[in-house]
Amino acid sequence: MQKSGMTIENVKEVYSGFEGRLWELIMGEQIHIGGYASSKALGDIAGWKAGDEVVDLCSALGAGMHFLARTYGVKAYGVDATPHMVDESKKRLSEAGFGNCEAKLGDVTAIPYPDGRFDGVWGEDAWCYVEDKAKLISEAARVLRPGGKIAFTDWLVGPEGMDEASAQRICSVMKFPDMLCLKGYTSLLEKNGFRVLEASDHTPDFADHIQNYLGQLAGQRHFDAMQILGWNYDVFSFLGAEFGFMLSKARAGNFGRGRFVAVKERS
Ligand SMILES: C[S@@+](CC[C@H](N)C(=O)[O-])C[C@H]1O[C@@H](n2cnc3c(N)ncnc32)[C@H](O)[C@@H]1O
């Protein structure tokens, strides 16, 4: 697909303002599809073990670092480009007793860590926001030691493909610069010296979750959502319609989500 024109500045605005708060309302502190169960499935495939050093790229509110440290006993690090998210993650991690996790402000296309620094790279439903995904994967490879693993999920063009107009519409609402498909990430991983252990499609489950979020906005969480939106029903109706569109595309297999685990074999 062509680039949508969305940039890191658009994304920072989302995660510094009402849209970020809305995402947290319907998804929780883990701002990704499937919450804890999704993280646990991904982490178990990666096989993290106590003492591993793992960096969460696009660490948002710090839930990924918290999850990794609590579940596997790893030493967790995070990089995020939005100052509000980095500050908030430090505060929340410290309150949860995981103040030893290190959150840094930075762009994941220029990761502020040296070569070979980590045993693992982690990402959950965030790399769709990154303008230069090729640079992101090459940076991930750079900061991993040989034999280290990369494990991530992301929002994708689904197995049935997507027409350009629909892709542009979704990217403009979601503030994605573009979206890859399963093969797009697989080929970037292979070009950067990874052996792909898993590249799996999770589109049906993705659609169920989008439906759940729509239900929350219209039902149980309606009041809270309207408070976040300043009782602006025009914005609410717009978001409802766009989520409805995304749901139809997800049900048709055009818009989806994938899970990837790969091992770095060479530099
Ligand atoms: C959906 S949230 C990530 C959710 C998180 N993985 C979780 O599971 O809780 C997206 C985050 O990506 C960050 N982000 C987007 N583009 C970035 C970039 N190029 N470099 C660093 N952070 C970025 C945003 O600031 C935001 O906090």
The ligand as an SDF file (V2000), in Angstrom:
LIG
                    3D

 27 29  0  0  0  0  0  0  0  0999 V2000
   -0.4850    0.7150   21.0540 C   0  0  0  0  0  0  0  0  0  0  0  0
    0.7370    1.5040   22.0200 S   0  0  0  0  0  0  0  0  0  0  0  0
    1.7980    0.1710   22.4800 C   0  0  0  0  0  0  0  0  0  0  0  0
    1.1490   -0.7540   23.4440 C   0  0  0  0  0  0  0  0  0  0  0  0
    2.0720   -1.6570   24.2130 C   0  0  0  0  0  0  0  0  0  0  0  0
    2.8720   -2.4740   23.3470 N   0  0  0  0  0  0  0  0  0  0  0  0
    1.2390   -2.5230   25.1060 C   0  0  0  0  0  0  0  0  0  0  0  0
    1.0400   -3.6940   24.7660 O   0  0  0  0  0  0  0  0  0  0  0  0
    0.7590   -2.0260   26.1240 O   0  0  0  0  0  0  0  0  0  0  0  0
    1.7290    2.3210   20.8270 C   0  0  0  0  0  0  0  0  0  0  0  0
    2.9400    3.0460   21.4010 C   0  0  0  0  0  0  0  0  0  0  0  0
    3.9080    3.1270   20.3700 O   0  0  0  0  0  0  0  0  0  0  0  0
    4.6460    4.3080   20.5650 C   0  0  0  0  0  0  0  0  0  0  0  0
    5.3590    4.6030   19.2970 N   0  0  0  0  0  0  0  0  0  0  0  0
    4.8210    4.7290   18.0610 C   0  0  0  0  0  0  0  0  0  0  0  0
    5.7780    4.9430   17.1480 N   0  0  0  0  0  0  0  0  0  0  0  0
    6.9700    4.9350   17.8040 C   0  0  0  0  0  0  0  0  0  0  0  0
    8.3180    5.0600   17.4140 C   0  0  0  0  0  0  0  0  0  0  0  0
    8.6800    5.2660   16.1340 N   0  0  0  0  0  0  0  0  0  0  0  0
    9.2890    4.9600   18.3580 N   0  0  0  0  0  0  0  0  0  0  0  0
    8.9600    4.7390   19.6510 C   0  0  0  0  0  0  0  0  0  0  0  0
    7.6770    4.6250   20.0900 N   0  0  0  0  0  0  0  0  0  0  0  0
    6.6910    4.7050   19.1800 C   0  0  0  0  0  0  0  0  0  0  0  0
    3.5950    5.3160   20.9760 C   0  0  0  0  0  0  0  0  0  0  0  0
    4.1780    6.4280   21.6190 O   0  0  0  0  0  0  0  0  0  0  0  0
    2.7050    4.4730   21.8840 C   0  0  0  0  0  0  0  0  0  0  0  0
    3.0560    4.6060   23.2330 O   0  0  0  0  0  0  0  0  0  0  0  0
  1  2  1  0
  2  3  1  0
  2 10  1  0
  3  4  1  0
  4  5  1  0
  5  6  1  0
  5  7  1  0
  7  8  2  0
  7  9  1  0
 10 11  1  0
 11 12  1  0
 11 26  1  0
 12 13  1  0
 13 14  1  0
 13 24  1  0
 14 15  1  0
 14 23  1  0
 15 16  2  0
 16 17  1  0
 17 18  1  0
 17 23  2  0
 18 19  1  0
 18 20  2  0
 20 21  1  0
 21 22  2  0
 22 23  1  0
 24 25  1  0
 24 26  1  0
 26 27  1  0
M  CHG  2   2   1   9  -1
M  END
$$$$
